[in-house]
Amino acid sequence: MVGLGVWIAFVATGSALLAWAGFAVLTLHLTLGDTLMVKGWRKSNPDARGIAYFRAMTSLLKRPLPLAHACISPLAWFPALAAAVISS
């Protein structure tokens, strides 16, 4: 919710600082989400070998809501980056 608040403030003011702050918060949230996804996958598959991130992502194929969230997140990240660059 912090990222959304910063983004709304950026849209209202057009401040480049708020655009970059919103982008940073979004990046941190996405990183945290990926970390939690991999930790959850490792917890349910403690003896598995291989690249954990790839395996955790492929496990999302069985779970439609997290899969949709993972597919939509770049649709927020790249425009946020573009808005921050353009506003600078």
Secondary structure, 3 states (H helix, E strand, C coil): CHHHHHHHHHHHHCCHHHHHHHHHHHHHHHHHHHHHHHHHHHHHCCCCCCCHHHHHHHHHHHCHHHHHHHHHHHHHHHHHHHHHHHHC
